[in-house]
Amino acid sequence: MSSILRPTPAQKTRRLVVLAATVFSIIAAYGQMGLGLGQTAAEFSADSDATLKVAGWAFSIWGIIYLGLLAYAVRQVLPQTGESPLIHRLGWPSAAALLGIGWWIVAAAVDWEIGTILLIFGSAIVLIVPLLLNAATVRALPRWDRDRWLVVWPLSLLAGWLTIAAPVNLLTVLTGNGDLPAALSPTLWAILAVVVVSVLALVITAQLRIPAYALPIAWGLIGAFAAEQSRNPTLAFAALSAAIAVIVGTVVLVLRLRSGVEKARPSET
């Protein structure tokens, strides 16, 4: 399915922007930790995590995500990489998301709370929407197509992790500022967030029919279970139940619906 058409000068420029945005996001994350400029992302997340906490080791998933994103970006600037429909349509959205997660590190370092919320939700939305708009093209990719593994998988992993990180970020800020609405108890707000991200994991997986989006969400839910066992068992086991539902549901959706993969619509080629 990947095209062998040579990219135009404008498309080459876009690819360089994607590579630059990827490098920026990685340097922002590891450079901030190495130089100790402001508070780290972990310190920001732990500052007011009384409502919903995720174990620190769960954030190690960023290493896998960054490796995938680097492979995605580097492949685009290789001379032999043609301009496929997915590279074309997801290029600018991915650049925006990559810049967003890089600036999120900066916002967290200086404790710009509103900025972290806007950046993390914006980065998630700017990836999820085009992935869904191109779901038919994604479903039509052959199993070993390079666009499947080097475009869809890296971007879906990032989108999935941002999907669960965004509400955790929001609850952290609201809790720290004492702005969590009193309509529900903190535990119920946290369980509501768990339910919402779990439903999103399954709904979007049903459209894409690959596990890449749901896996980081399940990982984050397991991290929440590990972190909440001692202080909030009700929330912990709600997160564990949701993680199991996401994993089982994803396996069923991918395996059972994979046989129904359709060819891309003429308008999407």
Rosetta silent file (secondary structure, phi, psi, omega in degrees, C-alpha in Angstrom):
SEQUENCE: MSSILRPTPAQKTRRLVVLAATVFSIIAAYGQMGLGLGQTAAEFSADSDATLKVAGWAFSIWGIIYLGLLAYAVRQVLPQTGESPLIHRLGWPSAAALLGIGWWIVAAAVDWEIGTILLIFGSAIVLIVPLLLNAATVRALPRWDRDRWLVVWPLSLLAGWLTIAAPVNLLTVLTGNGDLPAALSPTLWAILAVVVVSVLALVITAQLRIPAYALPIAWGLIGAFAAEQSRNPTLAFAALSAAIAVIVGTVVLVLRLRSGVEKARPSET
SCORE:     score description
SCORE:     0.000 S_00000001
   1 L     0.000  -29.778 -179.091    0.000    0.000    0.000 S_00000001
   2 L   -62.548  133.258 -176.228    2.912    2.364    0.634 S_00000001
   3 L   -77.664  150.470  174.084    3.416    4.599   -2.380 S_00000001
   4 L  -103.667    7.732  178.043    6.672    4.773   -4.350 S_00000001
   5 L   -65.464  135.832  179.507    5.865    8.276   -5.612 S_00000001
   6 L   -72.124  139.267  178.369    8.675   10.693   -4.917 S_00000001
   7 L   -68.960  147.869  176.106    7.761   13.502   -2.498 S_00000001
   8 L   -77.592  168.064  176.838    7.496   17.043   -3.845 S_00000001
   9 H   -55.752  -39.813  178.536    9.681   19.848   -2.431 S_00000001
  10 H   -64.794  -38.930  178.999    6.780   20.955   -0.216 S_00000001
  11 H   -69.685  -34.912  175.768    6.333   17.412    1.067 S_00000001
  12 H   -64.254  -38.312  177.463   10.068   17.122    1.753 S_00000001
  13 H   -62.719  -44.675  177.692    9.828   20.319    3.797 S_00000001
  14 H   -58.993  -40.821 -179.861    6.953   18.856    5.814 S_00000001
  15 H   -64.696  -38.773  176.531    8.999   15.726    6.479 S_00000001
  16 H   -65.826  -36.396  176.637   11.900   17.792    7.762 S_00000001
  17 H   -63.817  -41.587  177.775    9.495   19.637   10.046 S_00000001
  18 H   -61.146  -44.228  178.947    8.272   16.278   11.389 S_00000001
  19 H   -63.374  -44.756  179.983   11.858   15.196   12.053 S_00000001
  20 H   -62.725  -41.012  179.211   12.697   18.515   13.730 S_00000001
  21 H   -65.295  -37.055  177.679    9.564   18.314   15.900 S_00000001
  22 H   -64.958  -47.371  178.560   10.463   14.758   16.922 S_00000001
  23 H   -61.118  -41.555  178.387   13.999   15.735   17.885 S_00000001
  24 H   -59.624  -44.974 -177.737   12.647   18.727   19.797 S_00000001
  25 H   -64.232  -37.763 -179.710   10.216   16.567   21.796 S_00000001
  26 H   -72.336  -44.214  178.785   12.943   14.091   22.732 S_00000001
  27 H   -63.352  -39.890  179.448   15.506   16.771   23.628 S_00000001
  28 H   -60.092  -42.830 -177.276   12.903   18.616   25.683 S_00000001
  29 H   -69.905  -54.763 -174.324   12.135   15.496   27.714 S_00000001
  30 H   -80.900  -29.119  176.558   15.612   14.131   28.313 S_00000001
  31 H   -67.059  -41.419  179.601   17.372   17.497   28.268 S_00000001
  32 H   -63.084  -41.804  179.152   15.133   18.866   31.000 S_00000001
  33 H   -66.936  -42.089 -177.226   15.809   15.841   33.185 S_00000001
  34 H   -67.637  -38.595 -177.494   19.529   15.925   32.508 S_00000001
  35 H   -88.450  -15.423  179.618   19.946   19.636   33.157 S_00000001
  36 L    67.117   36.394 -179.761   17.481   19.772   36.043 S_00000001
  37 L   -85.994  109.219 -178.254   15.722   22.859   34.724 S_00000001
  38 L    71.975 -164.019 -179.933   12.565   23.322   36.782 S_00000001
  39 L   -86.995  146.891  179.058   10.504   20.380   37.951 S_00000001
  40 L   -74.511  167.279  176.941   10.512   17.137   36.024 S_00000001
  41 H   -59.808  -38.466  179.017    7.395   15.674   34.440 S_00000001
  42 H   -65.420  -40.821  178.992    7.299   13.077   37.239 S_00000001
  43 H   -66.149  -39.827  177.714    7.512   15.781   39.906 S_00000001
  44 H   -62.280  -44.715 -178.219    4.738   17.759   38.218 S_00000001
  45 H   -67.345  -33.364 -176.807    2.498   14.669   38.052 S_00000001
  46 H   -84.678   -8.107 -173.978    3.211   13.718   41.677 S_00000001
  47 L   -62.389  -41.252 -177.929    2.592   17.217   43.031 S_00000001
  48 L  -142.114   56.989 -175.291   -1.178   16.786   43.478 S_00000001
  49 L   -97.281   30.918 -177.569   -1.985   13.184   42.579 S_00000001
  50 L   -69.265  -22.097 -178.605   -4.361   12.587   45.489 S_00000001
  51 L   -87.111  -47.451 -179.676   -7.299   11.894   43.143 S_00000001
  52 L  -146.778  118.262 -177.683   -5.683    9.572   40.601 S_00000001
  53 L  -116.363  142.262  174.340   -2.101    8.359   40.754 S_00000001
  54 L  -117.868  134.499 -178.209   -0.148    6.298   38.238 S_00000001
  55 L   -57.394  142.907 -176.339    2.950    4.366   39.328 S_00000001
  56 H   -58.151  -35.823 -177.425    6.192    6.013   38.277 S_00000001
  57 H   -65.969  -20.322 -179.714    7.416    2.976   36.355 S_00000001
  58 H   -64.668  -27.700 -178.327    4.431    3.266   34.000 S_00000001
  59 H   -74.042   -5.623  175.102    5.970    6.414   32.500 S_00000001
  60 H   -64.806  -14.973  177.337    8.858    4.296   31.176 S_00000001
  61 H   -59.821  -22.187  178.591    6.581    3.695   28.196 S_00000001
  62 H   -59.117  -32.962  178.515    7.827    7.030   26.901 S_00000001
  63 H   -59.497  -44.592  178.477   11.095    5.309   25.949 S_00000001
  64 H   -66.881  -42.814 -179.024    9.217    2.958   23.593 S_00000001
  65 H   -62.591  -45.192 -179.396    7.064    5.773   22.265 S_00000001
  66 H   -64.276  -38.623  177.470   10.055    8.000   21.526 S_00000001
  67 H   -62.242  -43.491  178.341   11.868    5.159   19.735 S_00000001
  68 H   -63.728  -42.182  179.907    8.813    4.563   17.569 S_00000001
  69 H   -66.582  -37.013  177.958    8.434    8.256   16.813 S_00000001
  70 H   -65.472  -41.758  176.186   12.109    8.549   15.913 S_00000001
  71 H   -62.099  -41.975  177.780   11.779    5.613   13.500 S_00000001
  72 H   -59.314  -45.624 -175.978    8.668    7.258   12.039 S_00000001
  73 H   -74.100  -43.225 -178.256   10.435   10.585   11.518 S_00000001
  74 H   -64.982  -39.803  179.688   13.768    9.250   10.250 S_00000001
  75 H   -57.981  -36.020 -175.801   12.077    6.993    7.701 S_00000001
  76 H   -66.367  -29.690 -177.604   10.356    9.995    6.183 S_00000001
  77 H   -92.326   -0.081  175.734   13.592   11.766    5.311 S_00000001
  78 L   -72.878  138.472 -175.449   15.169    8.697    3.689 S_00000001
  79 L   -58.391  -30.700 -175.355   15.410    9.139   -0.098 S_00000001
  80 L   -82.830   -5.371 -177.140   13.671    5.827   -0.833 S_00000001
  81 L   -83.443  115.978  179.691   10.544    6.609    1.189 S_00000001
  82 L   -78.818  173.745 -178.659    7.659    7.477   -1.097 S_00000001
  83 L   -95.382   96.530  179.497    4.719    9.752   -0.350 S_00000001
  84 L   -88.937  163.967  178.587    1.891    7.472    0.768 S_00000001
  85 H   -56.314  -40.052 -177.420   -1.620    8.648    1.666 S_00000001
  86 H   -74.204  -38.513  174.840   -1.011    8.146    5.400 S_00000001
  87 H   -60.428  -40.026 -177.994    2.363    9.877    5.428 S_00000001
  88 H   -67.264  -47.627 -172.262    0.715   12.748    3.588 S_00000001
  89 H   -79.965  -27.096 -177.196   -2.385   13.066    5.769 S_00000001
  90 H   -99.076   -2.293 -176.277   -0.800   12.432    9.158 S_00000001
  91 H   -62.264  -58.857 -178.630    2.355   14.474    8.624 S_00000001
  92 H   -66.422  -42.255  175.606    1.246   17.909    9.803 S_00000001
  93 H   -58.430  -39.304  179.678   -0.989   16.580   12.624 S_00000001
  94 H   -67.510  -38.051  177.264    1.925   14.519   13.927 S_00000001
  95 H   -61.024  -42.531  178.971    4.243   17.540   13.779 S_00000001
  96 H   -62.997  -42.935 -179.805    1.727   19.544   15.811 S_00000001
  97 H   -66.149  -40.222  179.915    1.402   16.752   18.388 S_00000001
  98 H   -65.052  -41.843  174.925    5.173   16.336   18.657 S_00000001
  99 H   -63.557  -37.378 -179.681    5.641   20.048   19.240 S_00000001
 100 H   -62.938  -44.379 -178.467    2.819   19.884   21.771 S_00000001
 101 H   -72.757  -28.241  175.000    4.406   17.160   23.896 S_00000001
 102 H   -67.644  -45.453  178.419    7.743   18.945   23.749 S_00000001
 103 H   -69.620  -24.402  175.563    6.232   22.206   24.963 S_00000001
 104 H   -61.218  -40.593  177.781    4.306   20.252   27.613 S_00000001
 105 H   -58.976  -42.855  178.983    7.665   19.389   29.197 S_00000001
 106 H   -64.357  -45.036 -179.397    8.516   23.090   29.259 S_00000001
 107 H   -62.404  -40.898  178.470    5.107   24.000   30.706 S_00000001
 108 H   -66.254  -38.034 -178.450    5.439   21.344   33.416 S_00000001
 109 H   -61.984  -36.857 -178.665    8.965   22.507   34.264 S_00000001
 110 L   -97.931    7.308  177.602    7.750   26.052   34.962 S_00000001
 111 L    61.474   37.843  175.052    4.504   24.801   36.563 S_00000001
 112 L   -86.134   87.132 -169.048    2.257   26.431   33.938 S_00000001
 113 H   -63.485  -47.890  179.666   -0.729   24.269   34.820 S_00000001
 114 H   -60.754  -38.580  178.629   -3.272   25.592   32.318 S_00000001
 115 H   -61.278  -41.050 -179.758   -0.663   25.257   29.595 S_00000001
 116 H   -63.546  -38.913  179.442   -0.094   21.576   30.401 S_00000001
 117 H   -64.998  -48.411 -178.903   -3.823   20.878   30.122 S_00000001
 118 H   -62.655  -42.064 -176.716   -4.188   22.683   26.795 S_00000001
 119 H   -69.297  -41.898 -175.930   -1.063   21.103   25.335 S_00000001
 120 H   -74.754  -39.615  176.121   -1.787   17.517   26.340 S_00000001
 121 H   -68.766  -40.838  178.757   -5.440   17.551   25.300 S_00000001
 122 H   -62.440  -42.952  179.812   -4.581   19.403   22.099 S_00000001
 123 H   -64.226  -38.899  177.923   -1.832   16.940   21.212 S_00000001
 124 H   -65.150  -47.764 -176.738   -4.177   13.998   21.792 S_00000001
 125 H   -64.299  -40.767 -175.575   -7.007   15.464   19.726 S_00000001
 126 H   -68.063  -18.312  174.382   -4.784   16.514   16.830 S_00000001
 127 H   -93.883  -43.738 -174.589   -3.658   12.894   16.449 S_00000001
 128 H   -65.023  -43.257 -176.997   -6.865   11.007   17.214 S_00000001
 129 H   -59.670  -52.790  178.910   -9.085   12.953   14.807 S_00000001
 130 H   -66.192  -31.135  174.759   -6.997   12.347   11.641 S_00000001
 131 H   -60.983  -43.539  178.801   -6.426    8.719   12.627 S_00000001
 132 H   -68.474  -38.771  179.320  -10.186    8.224   12.789 S_00000001
 133 H   -64.191  -25.530  179.813  -10.762   10.160    9.559 S_00000001
 134 L  -109.414   24.221 -175.943   -8.328    7.781    7.851 S_00000001
 135 H   -61.381  -37.752  179.778   -9.480    4.628    9.617 S_00000001
 136 H   -63.575  -39.388  177.429  -10.542    2.923    6.371 S_00000001
 137 H   -66.087  -40.147  177.672   -7.076    3.466    4.910 S_00000001
 138 H   -62.328  -45.753 -179.103   -5.507    2.094    8.107 S_00000001
 139 H   -63.887  -28.496 -177.035   -7.737   -0.984    8.012 S_00000001
 140 L   -81.496   -8.048 -178.887   -6.818   -1.612    4.379 S_00000001
 141 L   -66.432  132.607  172.375   -3.072   -1.774    5.076 S_00000001
 142 L   -58.969  156.230 -173.189   -1.544   -5.223    4.540 S_00000001
 143 L   -55.364  -40.616 -175.383   -0.272   -6.841    7.724 S_00000001
 144 L  -105.380   19.030  177.838    3.413   -6.168    7.006 S_00000001
 145 L   -64.265  138.771 -177.182    3.032   -2.850    5.239 S_00000001
 146 H   -64.925  -31.573  177.445    5.681   -0.369    6.374 S_00000001
 147 H   -65.443  -31.291  177.470    3.090    2.363    6.890 S_00000001
 148 H   -62.573  -46.262 -172.295    1.330    0.114    9.385 S_00000001
 149 H   -89.818  -25.441 -173.865    4.447   -0.322   11.525 S_00000001
 150 H  -114.890    3.288  172.408    6.279    2.953   10.932 S_00000001
 151 H  -126.609  -61.722 -173.215    3.387    5.423   10.705 S_00000001
 152 H   -67.756  -46.183 -177.656    0.225    4.079   12.303 S_00000001
 153 H   -63.150  -51.593 -179.691    1.799    2.201   15.208 S_00000001
 154 H   -59.536  -42.924 -177.822    4.090    4.997   16.497 S_00000001
 155 H   -71.549  -33.706  178.496    1.385    7.649   16.209 S_00000001
 156 H   -70.987  -37.879  175.705   -1.276    5.392   17.728 S_00000001
 157 H   -60.239  -45.109  178.458    0.961    4.537   20.679 S_00000001
 158 H   -63.435  -45.824 -179.291    1.471    8.239   21.325 S_00000001
 159 H   -61.737  -39.613  179.967   -2.238    9.002   20.906 S_00000001
 160 H   -65.399  -44.841  179.771   -3.180    6.178   23.272 S_00000001
 161 H   -65.506  -39.935  178.606   -0.807    7.279   26.020 S_00000001
 162 H   -64.341  -30.162  179.876   -1.937   10.891   25.699 S_00000001
 163 H   -62.875  -38.617  178.771   -5.540    9.691   26.007 S_00000001
 164 H   -88.939  -29.417  179.923   -4.942    8.398   29.508 S_00000001
 165 H   -70.663  -31.500 -176.782   -2.325   10.996   30.495 S_00000001
 166 H   -62.970  -51.503  178.461   -4.628   13.911   29.647 S_00000001
 167 H   -66.400  -31.269  175.440   -7.350   13.197   32.247 S_00000001
 168 H   -63.251  -43.790  176.650   -4.686   12.343   34.842 S_00000001
 169 H   -58.972  -46.531 -178.529   -3.098   15.734   34.117 S_00000001
 170 H   -62.198  -47.197 -179.546   -6.478   17.455   34.418 S_00000001
 171 H   -64.620  -36.020  178.269   -7.359   15.768   37.710 S_00000001
 172 H   -61.909  -46.615 -179.136   -3.902   16.567   39.095 S_00000001
 173 H   -66.299  -46.559 -179.238   -4.281   20.278   38.358 S_00000001
 174 H   -61.725  -40.481 -179.891   -7.873   20.465   39.618 S_00000001
 175 H   -66.007  -45.783 -178.041   -6.968   18.610   42.805 S_00000001
 176 H   -62.512  -33.060 -178.968   -3.923   20.760   43.493 S_00000001
 177 L   -92.316   -0.009 -178.221   -5.911   23.973   43.074 S_00000001
 178 L    69.512   26.547 -176.247   -8.908   22.734   45.052 S_00000001
 179 L  -105.467    8.086  179.108  -11.103   23.072   41.958 S_00000001
 180 L   -65.291  121.368 -176.421  -12.324   19.492   41.659 S_00000001
 181 L   -55.410  141.441 -177.312  -16.140   19.812   41.377 S_00000001
 182 L   -82.582   -0.011 -179.171  -18.007   18.677   44.479 S_00000001
 183 L   -60.467  -32.261  177.073  -20.738   16.989   42.420 S_00000001
 184 L  -128.704  158.612  174.406  -18.821   13.714   42.791 S_00000001
 185 L   -72.271  158.950  177.318  -16.291   12.445   45.298 S_00000001
 186 H   -54.119  -39.121  179.313  -12.648   12.377   44.168 S_00000001
 187 H   -62.873  -42.221 -179.916  -12.836    8.588   43.866 S_00000001
 188 H   -68.098  -36.293  174.930  -15.873    8.783   41.601 S_00000001
 189 H   -61.897  -42.371  179.582  -14.202   11.430   39.430 S_00000001
 190 H   -65.379  -42.664  179.031  -11.198    9.146   39.072 S_00000001
 191 H   -65.056  -37.776  176.906  -13.376    6.127   38.249 S_00000001
 192 H   -60.845  -42.620  177.499  -15.263    8.218   35.690 S_00000001
 193 H   -61.988  -41.000  178.749  -11.947    9.101   34.032 S_00000001
 194 H   -61.493  -44.079 -179.299  -10.998    5.405   34.007 S_00000001
 195 H   -64.994  -44.643 -177.583  -14.295    4.468   32.369 S_00000001
 196 H   -61.512  -48.007 -178.245  -14.070    7.201   29.736 S_00000001
 197 H   -67.801  -31.191  178.000  -10.545    6.310   28.615 S_00000001
 198 H   -68.008  -42.350  177.538  -11.436    2.611   28.563 S_00000001
 199 H   -64.044  -42.852  177.280  -14.442    3.234   26.337 S_00000001
 200 H   -59.743  -41.598  179.775  -12.335    5.403   24.044 S_00000001
 201 H   -56.660  -44.467 -176.530   -9.735    2.633   23.832 S_00000001
 202 H   -77.681  -38.702 -179.580  -12.306    0.127   22.603 S_00000001
 203 H   -64.804  -45.040 -178.202  -14.267    2.468   20.344 S_00000001
 204 H   -72.869  -35.461  175.547  -11.171    3.713   18.526 S_00000001
 205 H   -62.557  -37.157  177.983   -9.668    0.218   18.338 S_00000001
 206 H   -62.500  -29.178  178.196  -12.874   -0.967   16.680 S_00000001
 207 H   -81.924  -45.054 -175.930  -12.277    1.641   13.981 S_00000001
 208 H   -82.640  -32.742 -179.579   -8.530    1.146   13.473 S_00000001
 209 L    61.079   35.939  168.747   -8.458   -2.609   14.187 S_00000001
 210 L  -133.535  152.714 -176.321   -4.924   -2.534   15.499 S_00000001
 211 L   -83.108   -4.526 -169.820   -3.928   -2.815   19.183 S_00000001
 212 L   -60.904  -36.364 -178.380   -1.462    0.083   19.190 S_00000001
 213 L   -72.202  -39.155 -173.828   -3.888    2.704   20.503 S_00000001
 214 H   -79.345  -29.263 -174.580   -5.316    0.578   23.324 S_00000001
 215 H   -59.773  -46.254  178.128   -2.092   -0.930   24.673 S_00000001
 216 H   -63.777  -31.439  178.186   -0.726    2.267   26.305 S_00000001
 217 H   -66.675  -45.187  177.154   -4.129    2.882   27.866 S_00000001
 218 H   -61.455  -40.785  178.243   -4.163   -0.605   29.388 S_00000001
 219 H   -60.865  -45.330  179.014   -0.576   -0.050   30.591 S_00000001
 220 H   -64.106  -37.857  177.965   -1.540    3.220   32.257 S_00000001
 221 H   -65.836  -37.520  175.431   -4.546    1.594   33.933 S_00000001
 222 H   -65.454  -38.174  175.760   -2.303   -1.139   35.325 S_00000001
 223 H   -62.809  -37.070  176.732   -0.012    1.614   36.588 S_00000001
 224 H   -67.389  -40.018  177.015   -2.990    3.222   38.322 S_00000001
 225 H   -59.575  -45.613 -178.981   -3.914   -0.117   39.905 S_00000001
 226 H   -63.585  -39.374 -175.979   -0.372   -0.529   41.241 S_00000001
 227 H   -76.606  -29.102 -172.476   -0.258    3.004   42.648 S_00000001
 228 H   -98.279   -3.050 -174.628   -3.709    3.009   44.232 S_00000001
 229 L   -56.639  -44.572 -173.352   -3.787   -0.427   45.885 S_00000001
 230 L   -81.078  -32.397 -173.946   -2.698    0.750   49.317 S_00000001
 231 L  -101.080  -24.472 -178.137   -4.500    4.088   49.542 S_00000001
 232 L  -149.477   77.569 -177.132   -7.692    3.548   47.476 S_00000001
 233 H   -58.594  -33.913  179.549   -8.495   -0.146   46.801 S_00000001
 234 H   -60.978  -48.000  178.354  -11.864    0.712   45.218 S_00000001
 235 H   -66.384  -40.072 -178.444  -10.198    2.866   42.588 S_00000001
 236 H   -58.801  -48.057 -176.667   -7.338    0.399   42.199 S_00000001
 237 H   -76.958  -22.699  170.892   -9.583   -2.520   41.328 S_00000001
 238 H   -66.001  -42.124  178.131  -11.743   -0.352   39.089 S_00000001
 239 H   -65.987  -40.859  178.842   -8.567    0.476   37.141 S_00000001
 240 H   -64.614  -44.077  178.515   -7.518   -3.178   37.053 S_00000001
 241 H   -60.751  -41.011  178.874  -10.967   -4.261   35.833 S_00000001
 242 H   -65.439  -40.377  179.108  -10.839   -1.578   33.149 S_00000001
 243 H   -61.978  -43.567  178.853   -7.350   -2.692   32.061 S_00000001
 244 H   -63.636  -43.446  179.354   -8.520   -6.289   31.710 S_00000001
 245 H   -61.599  -40.459  179.493  -11.596   -5.178   29.765 S_00000001
 246 H   -65.612  -44.600 -178.563   -9.429   -3.094   27.413 S_00000001
 247 H   -64.428  -50.129 -178.798   -6.965   -5.940   26.817 S_00000001
 248 H   -64.612  -44.924 -179.595   -9.631   -8.598   26.253 S_00000001
 249 H   -62.201  -39.097  179.192  -11.802   -6.262   24.208 S_00000001
 250 H   -64.601  -44.438  178.118   -8.849   -5.237   22.044 S_00000001
 251 H   -59.392  -46.066 -179.675   -7.896   -8.847   21.322 S_00000001
 252 H   -63.290  -46.465 -178.052  -11.479   -9.684   20.388 S_00000001
 253 H   -63.124  -45.329 -177.038  -11.906   -6.591   18.228 S_00000001
 254 H   -68.739  -44.620 -176.815   -8.626   -7.006   16.368 S_00000001
 255 H   -74.396  -40.898 -175.520   -8.918  -10.754   15.798 S_00000001
 256 H   -79.991  -33.311 -178.141  -12.637  -10.933   15.046 S_00000001
 257 H   -92.160  -12.344 -176.818  -12.917   -7.815   12.937 S_00000001
 258 H   -59.838  -33.589  179.886   -9.623   -8.204   11.101 S_00000001
 259 H   -66.513  -16.516  179.947  -11.300  -10.529    8.595 S_00000001
 260 H   -95.116   14.455 -179.623  -13.603   -7.675    7.709 S_00000001
 261 L   -59.064  131.595 -178.103  -10.792   -5.368    6.581 S_00000001
 262 L  -106.583  166.034  173.452  -11.937   -3.468    3.554 S_00000001
 263 L   -75.308  151.355  179.510  -10.152   -1.853    0.709 S_00000001
 264 L   -61.472  142.069  176.946   -9.564    1.841    1.027 S_00000001
 265 L   -65.431  149.173  179.724  -12.337    3.989   -0.390 S_00000001
 266 H   -52.453  -34.834 -177.231  -11.510    5.686   -3.685 S_00000001
 267 H   -71.912  -13.950 -176.533  -11.628    9.078   -1.919 S_00000001
 268 H  -105.138    8.149  179.844   -8.912    7.929    0.521 S_00000001
 269 L  -107.784    0.000    0.000   -6.326    6.797   -2.025 S_00000001
